[in-house]
Amino acid sequence: MSLQDIREALPNLNVSDFVIESEPTPSYNCVAWVFGDMASRWDPAQIFGYYWPHRISRSLSVDNFIGMFELIGQFVKCENGELEMGIEKIAVYEDVDGDFSHVARQRPDGSWTSKVGSLDDIGHVSPTLLEKDYGRIVQFLKRSIQNVKTDEG
């Protein structure tokens, strides 16, 4: 059933373009997945059980999310999603309304991984494969793989 759910959530993604890598779970989302937090849904909506950093506005604007990735995740803006040794990159997506819609994370081997809403984690070869469903990539960010700070302190 997971494959069918992924196909419904991402109808423009070909089955050959991704690999399902987890069981579906609502416990975390794509933002949490970037931070390695598989126990929380990072979301600016004020809903019981959702997490959002105290110092970050609850706006859905892409700039707000990019600022959060910079402040909390210690990412810095970069030009592209090309593989750089020792560097972890993320791709930030914007929907047609100009709001944040998704974030994907690059792995050390250059492949990409995404959490699809409350569905599965998937592996994919390129972040651009998701643009037809999530919207355009508006920013790539990077950080040293050794830099794993995810708290607010």
Beta strands, then each sheet from edge to edge (+ up, - down):
strand 1: 18-20
strand 2: 41-42
strand 3: 50-51
strand 4: 76-78
strand 5: 87-94
strand 6: 100-106
strand 7: 112-115
strand 8: 121-124
strand 9: 136-144
sheet 1: 1+ 8- 7+ 6- 5+ 9- 4+
sheet 2: 2+ 3+
end
